[in-house]
Amino acid sequence: MYFLEHFLNACLQQIDLKSDRYLQAFLQLEEESAWKARKKEGEKAHRIQKLEDIYTTSGQVPEKFVF
């Protein structure tokens, strides 16, 4: 439990993860069926094909992906 809590706190320190609607849903939804519905919704979303397609919430390409 200690390591899980530490991991989740570290995730929530990252602005892009903190504002991710799927992470929020995973942490907030109480019913497994609600999580499965949200997950299915995400599976229909646009899939990233290239690193150039990755953007932060501010619309910038993360520096670690710039070659």
VOLO-369374 format. One record per atom (N, C-alpha, C): y negated, x, z; residue number from 1; chain; residue in one letter. Coordinates in nm, 2 decimals. Example, Ala and Ser with C-alpha at 12.3 -4.5 7.8 and 13.67 -1.06 7.14 Angstrom:
<atoms>
atom py: 0.57 | px: 1.32 | pz: 0.78 | num: 1 | cadena: A | residuo: a $
atom py: 0.45 | px: 1.23 | pz: 0.78 | num: 1 | cadena: A | residuo: a $
atom py: 0.33 | px: 1.32 | pz: 0.78 | num: 1 | cadena: A | residuo: a $
atom py: 0.22 | px: 1.28 | pz: 0.71 | num: 2 | cadena: A | residuo: s $
atom py: 0.11 | px: 1.37 | pz: 0.71 | num: 2 | cadena: A | residuo: s $
atom py: 0.00 | px: 1.29 | pz: 0.79 | num: 2 | cadena: A | residuo: s $
</atoms>
This chain:
<atoms>
atom py: 0.12 | px: 0.08 | pz: 0.00 | num: 1 | cadena: A | residuo: m $
atom py: 0.00 | px: 0.00 | pz: 0.00 | num: 1 | cadena: A | residuo: m $
atom py: -0.13 | px: 0.09 | pz: 0.00 | num: 1 | cadena: A | residuo: m $
atom py: -0.12 | px: 0.20 | pz: 0.07 | num: 2 | cadena: A | residuo: y $
atom py: -0.24 | px: 0.29 | pz: 0.08 | num: 2 | cadena: A | residuo: y $
atom py: -0.27 | px: 0.34 | pz: -0.06 | num: 2 | cadena: A | residuo: y $
atom py: -0.17 | px: 0.39 | pz: -0.13 | num: 3 | cadena: A | residuo: f $
atom py: -0.20 | px: 0.45 | pz: -0.26 | num: 3 | cadena: A | residuo: f $
atom py: -0.24 | px: 0.34 | pz: -0.36 | num: 3 | cadena: A | residuo: f $
atom py: -0.19 | px: 0.22 | pz: -0.35 | num: 4 | cadena: A | residuo: l $
atom py: -0.23 | px: 0.11 | pz: -0.44 | num: 4 | cadena: A | residuo: l $
atom py: -0.37 | px: 0.08 | pz: -0.41 | num: 4 | cadena: A | residuo: l $
atom py: -0.41 | px: 0.07 | pz: -0.29 | num: 5 | cadena: A | residuo: e $
atom py: -0.55 | px: 0.03 | pz: -0.25 | num: 5 | cadena: A | residuo: e $
atom py: -0.64 | px: 0.14 | pz: -0.30 | num: 5 | cadena: A | residuo: e $
atom py: -0.60 | px: 0.27 | pz: -0.29 | num: 6 | cadena: A | residuo: h $
atom py: -0.68 | px: 0.38 | pz: -0.33 | num: 6 | cadena: A | residuo: h $
atom py: -0.70 | px: 0.38 | pz: -0.48 | num: 6 | cadena: A | residuo: h $
atom py: -0.59 | px: 0.35 | pz: -0.55 | num: 7 | cadena: A | residuo: f $
atom py: -0.59 | px: 0.34 | pz: -0.70 | num: 7 | cadena: A | residuo: f $
atom py: -0.69 | px: 0.23 | pz: -0.75 | num: 7 | cadena: A | residuo: f $
atom py: -0.67 | px: 0.11 | pz: -0.69 | num: 8 | cadena: A | residuo: l $
atom py: -0.76 | px: 0.00 | pz: -0.73 | num: 8 | cadena: A | residuo: l $
atom py: -0.91 | px: 0.02 | pz: -0.70 | num: 8 | cadena: A | residuo: l $
atom py: -0.93 | px: 0.09 | pz: -0.58 | num: 9 | cadena: A | residuo: n $
atom py: -1.07 | px: 0.12 | pz: -0.55 | num: 9 | cadena: A | residuo: n $
atom py: -1.13 | px: 0.22 | pz: -0.65 | num: 9 | cadena: A | residuo: n $
atom py: -1.05 | px: 0.32 | pz: -0.69 | num: 10 | cadena: A | residuo: a $
atom py: -1.09 | px: 0.41 | pz: -0.79 | num: 10 | cadena: A | residuo: a $
atom py: -1.12 | px: 0.34 | pz: -0.93 | num: 10 | cadena: A | residuo: a $
atom py: -1.03 | px: 0.25 | pz: -0.96 | num: 11 | cadena: A | residuo: c $
atom py: -1.05 | px: 0.17 | pz: -1.09 | num: 11 | cadena: A | residuo: c $
atom py: -1.18 | px: 0.10 | pz: -1.08 | num: 11 | cadena: A | residuo: c $
atom py: -1.21 | px: 0.04 | pz: -0.97 | num: 12 | cadena: A | residuo: l $
atom py: -1.33 | px: -0.05 | pz: -0.95 | num: 12 | cadena: A | residuo: l $
atom py: -1.46 | px: 0.03 | pz: -0.94 | num: 12 | cadena: A | residuo: l $
atom py: -1.45 | px: 0.16 | pz: -0.93 | num: 13 | cadena: A | residuo: q $
atom py: -1.57 | px: 0.25 | pz: -0.93 | num: 13 | cadena: A | residuo: q $
atom py: -1.61 | px: 0.28 | pz: -1.08 | num: 13 | cadena: A | residuo: q $
atom py: -1.53 | px: 0.25 | pz: -1.17 | num: 14 | cadena: A | residuo: q $
atom py: -1.56 | px: 0.27 | pz: -1.32 | num: 14 | cadena: A | residuo: q $
atom py: -1.62 | px: 0.15 | pz: -1.37 | num: 14 | cadena: A | residuo: q $
atom py: -1.74 | px: 0.15 | pz: -1.42 | num: 15 | cadena: A | residuo: i $
atom py: -1.82 | px: 0.04 | pz: -1.46 | num: 15 | cadena: A | residuo: i $
atom py: -1.74 | px: -0.04 | pz: -1.57 | num: 15 | cadena: A | residuo: i $
atom py: -1.68 | px: 0.03 | pz: -1.66 | num: 16 | cadena: A | residuo: d $
atom py: -1.61 | px: -0.04 | pz: -1.77 | num: 16 | cadena: A | residuo: d $
atom py: -1.49 | px: -0.11 | pz: -1.72 | num: 16 | cadena: A | residuo: d $
atom py: -1.42 | px: -0.06 | pz: -1.63 | num: 17 | cadena: A | residuo: l $
atom py: -1.30 | px: -0.13 | pz: -1.57 | num: 17 | cadena: A | residuo: l $
atom py: -1.35 | px: -0.24 | pz: -1.47 | num: 17 | cadena: A | residuo: l $
atom py: -1.45 | px: -0.21 | pz: -1.40 | num: 18 | cadena: A | residuo: k $
atom py: -1.50 | px: -0.31 | pz: -1.30 | num: 18 | cadena: A | residuo: k $
atom py: -1.54 | px: -0.44 | pz: -1.37 | num: 18 | cadena: A | residuo: k $
atom py: -1.60 | px: -0.43 | pz: -1.49 | num: 19 | cadena: A | residuo: s $
atom py: -1.65 | px: -0.55 | pz: -1.56 | num: 19 | cadena: A | residuo: s $
atom py: -1.54 | px: -0.60 | pz: -1.66 | num: 19 | cadena: A | residuo: s $
atom py: -1.42 | px: -0.55 | pz: -1.66 | num: 20 | cadena: A | residuo: d $
atom py: -1.32 | px: -0.59 | pz: -1.75 | num: 20 | cadena: A | residuo: d $
atom py: -1.27 | px: -0.73 | pz: -1.70 | num: 20 | cadena: A | residuo: d $
atom py: -1.27 | px: -0.83 | pz: -1.79 | num: 21 | cadena: A | residuo: r $
atom py: -1.23 | px: -0.96 | pz: -1.75 | num: 21 | cadena: A | residuo: r $
atom py: -1.08 | px: -0.98 | pz: -1.72 | num: 21 | cadena: A | residuo: r $
atom py: -1.00 | px: -0.89 | pz: -1.78 | num: 22 | cadena: A | residuo: y $
atom py: -0.86 | px: -0.90 | pz: -1.76 | num: 22 | cadena: A | residuo: y $
atom py: -0.82 | px: -0.84 | pz: -1.62 | num: 22 | cadena: A | residuo: y $
atom py: -0.89 | px: -0.73 | pz: -1.58 | num: 23 | cadena: A | residuo: l $
atom py: -0.87 | px: -0.67 | pz: -1.45 | num: 23 | cadena: A | residuo: l $
atom py: -0.92 | px: -0.77 | pz: -1.35 | num: 23 | cadena: A | residuo: l $
atom py: -1.03 | px: -0.83 | pz: -1.37 | num: 24 | cadena: A | residuo: q $
atom py: -1.09 | px: -0.93 | pz: -1.27 | num: 24 | cadena: A | residuo: q $
atom py: -0.99 | px: -1.04 | pz: -1.26 | num: 24 | cadena: A | residuo: q $
atom py: -0.94 | px: -1.09 | pz: -1.37 | num: 25 | cadena: A | residuo: a $
atom py: -0.84 | px: -1.20 | pz: -1.36 | num: 25 | cadena: A | residuo: a $
atom py: -0.72 | px: -1.16 | pz: -1.29 | num: 25 | cadena: A | residuo: a $
atom py: -0.67 | px: -1.04 | pz: -1.32 | num: 26 | cadena: A | residuo: f $
atom py: -0.55 | px: -1.00 | pz: -1.25 | num: 26 | cadena: A | residuo: f $
atom py: -0.57 | px: -0.99 | pz: -1.10 | num: 26 | cadena: A | residuo: f $
atom py: -0.68 | px: -0.95 | pz: -1.05 | num: 27 | cadena: A | residuo: l $
atom py: -0.71 | px: -0.94 | pz: -0.91 | num: 27 | cadena: A | residuo: l $
atom py: -0.75 | px: -1.07 | pz: -0.84 | num: 27 | cadena: A | residuo: l $
atom py: -0.80 | px: -1.16 | pz: -0.92 | num: 28 | cadena: A | residuo: q $
atom py: -0.85 | px: -1.29 | pz: -0.86 | num: 28 | cadena: A | residuo: q $
atom py: -0.76 | px: -1.41 | pz: -0.87 | num: 28 | cadena: A | residuo: q $
atom py: -0.68 | px: -1.42 | pz: -0.98 | num: 29 | cadena: A | residuo: l $
atom py: -0.60 | px: -1.54 | pz: -1.00 | num: 29 | cadena: A | residuo: l $
atom py: -0.49 | px: -1.54 | pz: -0.91 | num: 29 | cadena: A | residuo: l $
atom py: -0.46 | px: -1.65 | pz: -0.85 | num: 30 | cadena: A | residuo: e $
atom py: -0.36 | px: -1.67 | pz: -0.75 | num: 30 | cadena: A | residuo: e $
atom py: -0.23 | px: -1.71 | pz: -0.81 | num: 30 | cadena: A | residuo: e $
atom py: -0.23 | px: -1.79 | pz: -0.92 | num: 31 | cadena: A | residuo: e $
atom py: -0.11 | px: -1.84 | pz: -0.98 | num: 31 | cadena: A | residuo: e $
atom py: -0.06 | px: -1.75 | pz: -1.09 | num: 31 | cadena: A | residuo: e $
atom py: 0.07 | px: -1.72 | pz: -1.09 | num: 32 | cadena: A | residuo: e $
atom py: 0.12 | px: -1.63 | pz: -1.20 | num: 32 | cadena: A | residuo: e $
atom py: 0.10 | px: -1.70 | pz: -1.33 | num: 32 | cadena: A | residuo: e $
atom py: 0.11 | px: -1.83 | pz: -1.34 | num: 33 | cadena: A | residuo: s $
atom py: 0.10 | px: -1.90 | pz: -1.47 | num: 33 | cadena: A | residuo: s $
atom py: -0.05 | px: -1.88 | pz: -1.53 | num: 33 | cadena: A | residuo: s $
atom py: -0.15 | px: -1.87 | pz: -1.44 | num: 34 | cadena: A | residuo: a $
atom py: -0.28 | px: -1.85 | pz: -1.48 | num: 34 | cadena: A | residuo: a $
atom py: -0.30 | px: -1.71 | pz: -1.54 | num: 34 | cadena: A | residuo: a $
atom py: -0.23 | px: -1.61 | pz: -1.47 | num: 35 | cadena: A | residuo: w $
atom py: -0.24 | px: -1.48 | pz: -1.52 | num: 35 | cadena: A | residuo: w $
atom py: -0.17 | px: -1.46 | pz: -1.66 | num: 35 | cadena: A | residuo: w $
atom py: -0.06 | px: -1.53 | pz: -1.67 | num: 36 | cadena: A | residuo: k $
atom py: 0.02 | px: -1.53 | pz: -1.80 | num: 36 | cadena: A | residuo: k $
atom py: -0.07 | px: -1.59 | pz: -1.91 | num: 36 | cadena: A | residuo: k $
atom py: -0.14 | px: -1.69 | pz: -1.88 | num: 37 | cadena: A | residuo: a $
atom py: -0.23 | px: -1.76 | pz: -1.98 | num: 37 | cadena: A | residuo: a $
atom py: -0.34 | px: -1.66 | pz: -2.02 | num: 37 | cadena: A | residuo: a $
atom py: -0.40 | px: -1.59 | pz: -1.93 | num: 38 | cadena: A | residuo: r $
atom py: -0.51 | px: -1.50 | pz: -1.96 | num: 38 | cadena: A | residuo: r $
atom py: -0.45 | px: -1.38 | pz: -2.04 | num: 38 | cadena: A | residuo: r $
atom py: -0.33 | px: -1.34 | pz: -2.00 | num: 39 | cadena: A | residuo: k $
atom py: -0.27 | px: -1.22 | pz: -2.07 | num: 39 | cadena: A | residuo: k $
atom py: -0.24 | px: -1.26 | pz: -2.22 | num: 39 | cadena: A | residuo: k $
atom py: -0.19 | px: -1.38 | pz: -2.24 | num: 40 | cadena: A | residuo: k $
atom py: -0.16 | px: -1.43 | pz: -2.37 | num: 40 | cadena: A | residuo: k $
atom py: -0.29 | px: -1.44 | pz: -2.45 | num: 40 | cadena: A | residuo: k $
atom py: -0.40 | px: -1.48 | pz: -2.39 | num: 41 | cadena: A | residuo: e $
atom py: -0.53 | px: -1.48 | pz: -2.46 | num: 41 | cadena: A | residuo: e $
atom py: -0.57 | px: -1.34 | pz: -2.51 | num: 41 | cadena: A | residuo: e $
atom py: -0.55 | px: -1.24 | pz: -2.42 | num: 42 | cadena: A | residuo: g $
atom py: -0.58 | px: -1.11 | pz: -2.46 | num: 42 | cadena: A | residuo: g $
atom py: -0.49 | px: -1.05 | pz: -2.57 | num: 42 | cadena: A | residuo: g $
atom py: -0.37 | px: -1.10 | pz: -2.58 | num: 43 | cadena: A | residuo: e $
atom py: -0.28 | px: -1.05 | pz: -2.69 | num: 43 | cadena: A | residuo: e $
atom py: -0.33 | px: -1.10 | pz: -2.83 | num: 43 | cadena: A | residuo: e $
atom py: -0.41 | px: -1.20 | pz: -2.83 | num: 44 | cadena: A | residuo: k $
atom py: -0.46 | px: -1.25 | pz: -2.96 | num: 44 | cadena: A | residuo: k $
atom py: -0.59 | px: -1.18 | pz: -3.00 | num: 44 | cadena: A | residuo: k $
atom py: -0.65 | px: -1.11 | pz: -2.90 | num: 45 | cadena: A | residuo: a $
atom py: -0.78 | px: -1.04 | pz: -2.93 | num: 45 | cadena: A | residuo: a $
atom py: -0.76 | px: -0.93 | pz: -3.03 | num: 45 | cadena: A | residuo: a $
atom py: -0.87 | px: -0.88 | pz: -3.08 | num: 46 | cadena: A | residuo: h $
atom py: -0.87 | px: -0.77 | pz: -3.17 | num: 46 | cadena: A | residuo: h $
atom py: -0.81 | px: -0.64 | pz: -3.11 | num: 46 | cadena: A | residuo: h $
atom py: -0.72 | px: -0.59 | pz: -3.18 | num: 47 | cadena: A | residuo: r $
atom py: -0.65 | px: -0.47 | pz: -3.14 | num: 47 | cadena: A | residuo: r $
atom py: -0.72 | px: -0.34 | pz: -3.20 | num: 47 | cadena: A | residuo: r $
atom py: -0.74 | px: -0.24 | pz: -3.11 | num: 48 | cadena: A | residuo: i $
atom py: -0.80 | px: -0.12 | pz: -3.15 | num: 48 | cadena: A | residuo: i $
atom py: -0.70 | px: -0.04 | pz: -3.24 | num: 48 | cadena: A | residuo: i $
atom py: -0.75 | px: 0.00 | pz: -3.36 | num: 49 | cadena: A | residuo: q $
atom py: -0.66 | px: 0.08 | pz: -3.45 | num: 49 | cadena: A | residuo: q $
atom py: -0.70 | px: 0.22 | pz: -3.45 | num: 49 | cadena: A | residuo: q $
atom py: -0.83 | px: 0.26 | pz: -3.43 | num: 50 | cadena: A | residuo: k $
atom py: -0.87 | px: 0.40 | pz: -3.43 | num: 50 | cadena: A | residuo: k $
atom py: -0.96 | px: 0.43 | pz: -3.31 | num: 50 | cadena: A | residuo: k $
atom py: -0.97 | px: 0.55 | pz: -3.27 | num: 51 | cadena: A | residuo: l $
atom py: -1.05 | px: 0.59 | pz: -3.16 | num: 51 | cadena: A | residuo: l $
atom py: -1.20 | px: 0.55 | pz: -3.18 | num: 51 | cadena: A | residuo: l $
atom py: -1.24 | px: 0.56 | pz: -3.30 | num: 52 | cadena: A | residuo: e $
atom py: -1.38 | px: 0.52 | pz: -3.34 | num: 52 | cadena: A | residuo: e $
atom py: -1.41 | px: 0.38 | pz: -3.30 | num: 52 | cadena: A | residuo: e $
atom py: -1.31 | px: 0.29 | pz: -3.28 | num: 53 | cadena: A | residuo: d $
atom py: -1.33 | px: 0.15 | pz: -3.25 | num: 53 | cadena: A | residuo: d $
atom py: -1.35 | px: 0.13 | pz: -3.10 | num: 53 | cadena: A | residuo: d $
atom py: -1.34 | px: 0.23 | pz: -3.02 | num: 54 | cadena: A | residuo: i $
atom py: -1.35 | px: 0.22 | pz: -2.87 | num: 54 | cadena: A | residuo: i $
atom py: -1.50 | px: 0.23 | pz: -2.83 | num: 54 | cadena: A | residuo: i $
atom py: -1.55 | px: 0.13 | pz: -2.77 | num: 55 | cadena: A | residuo: y $
atom py: -1.69 | px: 0.13 | pz: -2.72 | num: 55 | cadena: A | residuo: y $
atom py: -1.69 | px: 0.09 | pz: -2.57 | num: 55 | cadena: A | residuo: y $
atom py: -1.79 | px: 0.14 | pz: -2.50 | num: 56 | cadena: A | residuo: t $
atom py: -1.81 | px: 0.10 | pz: -2.36 | num: 56 | cadena: A | residuo: t $
atom py: -1.89 | px: -0.03 | pz: -2.36 | num: 56 | cadena: A | residuo: t $
atom py: -1.91 | px: -0.09 | pz: -2.24 | num: 57 | cadena: A | residuo: t $
atom py: -1.98 | px: -0.21 | pz: -2.23 | num: 57 | cadena: A | residuo: t $
atom py: -2.12 | px: -0.20 | pz: -2.28 | num: 57 | cadena: A | residuo: t $
atom py: -2.18 | px: -0.08 | pz: -2.28 | num: 58 | cadena: A | residuo: s $
atom py: -2.31 | px: -0.06 | pz: -2.33 | num: 58 | cadena: A | residuo: s $
atom py: -2.32 | px: -0.04 | pz: -2.48 | num: 58 | cadena: A | residuo: s $
atom py: -2.20 | px: -0.04 | pz: -2.54 | num: 59 | cadena: A | residuo: g $
atom py: -2.20 | px: -0.03 | pz: -2.69 | num: 59 | cadena: A | residuo: g $
atom py: -2.19 | px: 0.11 | pz: -2.74 | num: 59 | cadena: A | residuo: g $
atom py: -2.17 | px: 0.21 | pz: -2.65 | num: 60 | cadena: A | residuo: q $
atom py: -2.16 | px: 0.35 | pz: -2.69 | num: 60 | cadena: A | residuo: q $
atom py: -2.02 | px: 0.39 | pz: -2.70 | num: 60 | cadena: A | residuo: q $
atom py: -1.99 | px: 0.49 | pz: -2.78 | num: 61 | cadena: A | residuo: v $
atom py: -1.86 | px: 0.55 | pz: -2.79 | num: 61 | cadena: A | residuo: v $
atom py: -1.85 | px: 0.65 | pz: -2.68 | num: 61 | cadena: A | residuo: v $
atom py: -1.75 | px: 0.64 | pz: -2.59 | num: 62 | cadena: A | residuo: p $
atom py: -1.74 | px: 0.74 | pz: -2.48 | num: 62 | cadena: A | residuo: p $
atom py: -1.74 | px: 0.88 | pz: -2.54 | num: 62 | cadena: A | residuo: p $
atom py: -1.80 | px: 0.97 | pz: -2.46 | num: 63 | cadena: A | residuo: e $
atom py: -1.81 | px: 1.11 | pz: -2.51 | num: 63 | cadena: A | residuo: e $
atom py: -1.68 | px: 1.18 | pz: -2.52 | num: 63 | cadena: A | residuo: e $
atom py: -1.58 | px: 1.14 | pz: -2.44 | num: 64 | cadena: A | residuo: k $
atom py: -1.45 | px: 1.21 | pz: -2.45 | num: 64 | cadena: A | residuo: k $
atom py: -1.38 | px: 1.17 | pz: -2.58 | num: 64 | cadena: A | residuo: k $
atom py: -1.43 | px: 1.07 | pz: -2.66 | num: 65 | cadena: A | residuo: f $
atom py: -1.37 | px: 1.03 | pz: -2.79 | num: 65 | cadena: A | residuo: f $
atom py: -1.45 | px: 1.09 | pz: -2.91 | num: 65 | cadena: A | residuo: f $
atom py: -1.56 | px: 1.15 | pz: -2.88 | num: 66 | cadena: A | residuo: v $
atom py: -1.64 | px: 1.21 | pz: -2.99 | num: 66 | cadena: A | residuo: v $
atom py: -1.59 | px: 1.35 | pz: -3.02 | num: 66 | cadena: A | residuo: v $
atom py: -1.55 | px: 1.37 | pz: -3.14 | num: 67 | cadena: A | residuo: f $
atom py: -1.49 | px: 1.50 | pz: -3.18 | num: 67 | cadena: A | residuo: f $
atom py: -1.59 | px: 1.59 | pz: -3.25 | num: 67 | cadena: A | residuo: f $
</atoms>
